[in-house]
Amino acid sequence: MQASKPSAIVKAVLGWYDRHRRALPWRAPQGARPDPYHVWLSEIMLQQTTVPTVGRRFGRFLERWPALGDLAAAGLDDVLHEWQGLGYYARARNLHACARQIMRDHGGRFPEDAVELRALPGIGDYTAAAIAAIAFGRKATVVDGNVERVVARLYAIEQPLPGAKTAIRARAALLTPQDRPGDFAQGMMDLGAAICVPGRPRCDLCPISRRCAAYAKGIAETLPARAAKKPKPTRTGVAFWIERPDGAVLLRRRPENGLLGGMMELPSTEWREKPAGAKRATRATPVAARFRPVDGTVRHEFTHFKLELSVLLGRASSGAQAPKGALWCPVDRLGEYALPTVMKKLVRHALSARGAPLDRPVRSQYQYGRTSSM
């Protein structure tokens, strides 16, 4: 079976969307002009986070930074702190940088063209197309996970993902209309979220099921197919809870580039596939201290690898100076810093073992770095 002409599919999707469109905090009321700031902010948030989560957090962002200029004027640490729980912090850094660049280079107005939008920090092909289509009514092909699923089924594209992405995007481009491209994109997203769902699609309620090749073949539930994932490698390391007698703990800012860039952390060895030995841990200690190991391991899973960290609790001298890029933070003020989830796990693990005095002699005590008083 061949799917119907694109115009018939577009008409059916737009008709369904006009009747069943989701009410979302960032979406303009029907007939109203979308706010590019709202469209951009929501799309960045949604890249790694669910709609319900973003629905709760979007309003908080707007309360703090109602307009693009407010966000551009904010401190990066404030933005990172507000971003907690919304995915990779690199997106928050790019969000902040993008706001500043638009204010500086574009007079505070978003470019309307997808090519110009892609030149901004943190805006890739998908986000540029979404802003151009939804905020400005430009013809641009928007393909997120929901649209990908709808198109794969509509045209019975059986090649597994990610290899099928090129074919799916080509088909989606043929569907994209000149008129109401933003509404069509959002209609396809809503269709994938509510009707053409993973697993068991609700084909009896779908406005384009009689035009769907996968439905006709009885294979809608199997699409899109996905190639088998390779197992994630595991990396290990040693994290240091270093505390002064006054109760302040050492935090260190990670490099701006790379994983968790610019975030505060408990210092640690490098994260490697092979466990760090005592000598390597010695070299990674940023402040001279004596340590005792904490029972157990902190585990965390990133997109591309799993992480296992052991923890050493240590006491530094009262006059210990924080090295460059680090600071001493009172334990009761840790919540003021944007600690990523893995660091929050480490803090909880360290605090649970911190009840025993750090200067109490223990059998398995280690000394790393220069000699220091306890």
HELIX and SHEET records of a PDB file:
HELIX    1   1 PRO A    6  HIS A   20  1                                  15    
HELIX    2   2 PRO A   36  LEU A   46  1                                  11    
HELIX    3   3 VAL A   51  ARG A   64  1                                  14    
HELIX    4   4 LEU A   68  ALA A   73  1                                   6    
HELIX    5   5 LEU A   76  GLU A   82  1                                   7    
HELIX    6   6 TYR A   89  ASP A  105  1                                  17    
HELIX    7   7 ALA A  114  ARG A  118  1                                   5    
HELIX    8   8 ASP A  125  ALA A  130  1                                   6    
HELIX    9   9 ILE A  131  ALA A  135  3                                   5    
HELIX   10  10 PHE A  136  PHE A  136  1                                   1    
HELIX   11  11 GLY A  145  LEU A  154  1                                  10    
HELIX   12  12 LYS A  165  LEU A  175  1                                  11    
HELIX   13  13 PRO A  181  ALA A  194  1                                  14    
HELIX   14  14 CYS A  203  LEU A  205  5                                   3    
HELIX   15  15 SER A  209  ARG A  211  5                                   3    
HELIX   16  16 ALA A  213  LYS A  217  1                                   5    
HELIX   17  17 ALA A  220  THR A  222  5                                   3    
HELIX   18  18 ALA A  278  ALA A  284  1                                   7    
HELIX   19  19 VAL A  331  GLU A  336  5                                   6    
HELIX   20  20 THR A  341  ALA A  353  1                                  13    
SHEET    1   A 4 THR A 234  GLU A 243  0                                        
SHEET    2   A 4 LYS A 306  ARG A 315  1                                        
SHEET    3   A 4 ALA A 289  PRO A 293 -1                                        
SHEET    4   A 4 TYR A 366  TYR A 368 -1                                        
SHEET    1   B 3 THR A 234  GLU A 243  0                                        
SHEET    2   B 3 LYS A 306  ARG A 315  1                                        
SHEET    3   B 3 VAL A 298  GLU A 301 -1                                        
SHEET    1   C 3 MET A 264  GLU A 265  0                                        
SHEET    2   C 3 ALA A 248  ARG A 253 -1                                        
SHEET    3   C 3 ALA A 326  PRO A 330 -1                                        
END                                                                             
